[in-house]
Amino acid sequence: MLTFERLESSVRWYARSFPAVFAAASGSLLRTEDGREVIDFLSGAGALNYGHNHPSLVRGAIRYLLEGGIVHGLDLATTARRRFLETFDQVVLEPRGLTYRMQFTGPTGTNAVEAAIKLAWKFTGREGIVRFDGSYHGMTLGSLAISEAGRSNRASLRAAFPVHTAAFDDGCEPDLVDLAELAAWMDSVPHESDLPAAVIVETVQADGGVRPARLRWLKTLADIVQSRGVLLIVDDIQAGCGRTGPFFSFEPAGIRPDIVCLSKSLSGMGLPLSMNLVARRVDQWAPGEHTGTFRGNNLALVTATGALELWRTPGLESLVAEHEGRVHRWFADLRTQLANPAQAKLRGRGLLQGIVFPSAEVARRVSREAFERGVMAETCGSRGEVLKLLPPLVISPQDLLRGLERIGDAIRAVLGTIDPDTAAELAVRPRTRQSA
């Protein structure tokens, strides 16, 4: 690790949490230089829904390269781009009665969010954005301004546009978060020009602590926002592409966002690709008004098309539901083995699950213990108190259960050393970063 410490910026994060040098990967398994096997419950922070190096995606990429396919082509029309557009329309949009236009925005999710903000401004002529507590939308300045969760210190960040924070319904409290306050605030503005341009929401806040909004709350939100001429943007970057079961995480709520931000697992095997789905009435870009060198990389579009073919495979959505059931049964059994079951709670949707602990220190220790036992899972949440479980959607039942058993061992090891008084003390400590 000396090379990385000597030559790489201190900003690196995951390498500190998982200190090993990785040499190869296949499916849900990573292998280190010294031959150690690690079950991957991180999945590239959600970018590897189909696991590492899925054979059909690798074969497609290699074949495209060997045939001399264009890798970089700006936004020129290419055969790879056409095939992706047509396949996405046939596999995702048409069966759902959706007529979105597709805009390639840049290599990462934050580029999609920035483009969505700009388009909302252009379409409405207004600049305000409503975000929710616990939200996370990216690391560039506009995305950071509408985020609350994440690792960056935003104390000194001042948004260059109005930002309003609303309460998020995380589905864990007995009562829904009341949206009447948000509706009343919108109705109280003196002029229509004072309304926000858009509301942006994650249906399941991932980095915010795996907080799933209830479906009826999402439907009410959409009704309030869109009936007032405010655009609804759904950030489906981590929760989309099948992670929660259906292709879009918002499908079960029966809503139709004006803009949908996609990235992460869109390319299928971790190649950088992001895209916004834009309602046709909203797509008012002038040619070249939003541009960039790396929009719609053709090799990523080739693997993204392959991922859509995988998604078309019968039974994949039901497999996610079966895996979710396995996680819930494992956790129910685990809680019976804990001296104080209240110290660990499970929440989430599909294979975006989180275990909530009393504090960031407990979650971090569980993550570290799990890694020592051969499972990679990161922490998240406003205080870092949640262990996030993001195994590949196509993980085998055997590897899923092996990984869960090792995490269970880690949880028992950590919680078995913490008495109730210590747990209460840890719960109020501020989150701190690990040292280098």
Buried (B, 14 or more C-beta within 10 A) or exposed (E): EEEEEEEEEEEEEEBBBBEBEBEEBEBBBBBBEEEEEBBBBBBBBBBBBBBBBBEBBBEBBEEBEEEEBBBEBEBEEBEBBEBBBEBBBEBBBEEEEBEBBBBBBBBBBBBBBBBBBBBBBBBBEBBBBBBBBBBBBBBBEBBBBBBBBBEEEEEEEEBEBBBBEBEBBBBEEEEEBEBEEBBEBBEEEEEEEEBBBBBBBBBBBBBBBBBBBBBEBBBBBBBBBBEBEBBBBBBBBBBBBBBBBBBBBBBBBEBBBBBBBBBBBBBBBBBBBBBBBBBEEBBEBEEEEBEBEBBBBBBBBBBBBBBBBBBEEEEBBEBBEEBBEBBEEBBEEBBEEBEEEEBBBBBBBBBBBBBBBBBBBBBBBBBBBBBEBBBBBBBBBBBBBBBBBBBBBBBBEEBBBBBBBBBBBBBBBBBEEBEEEBBEBBBEEEBEEEEE
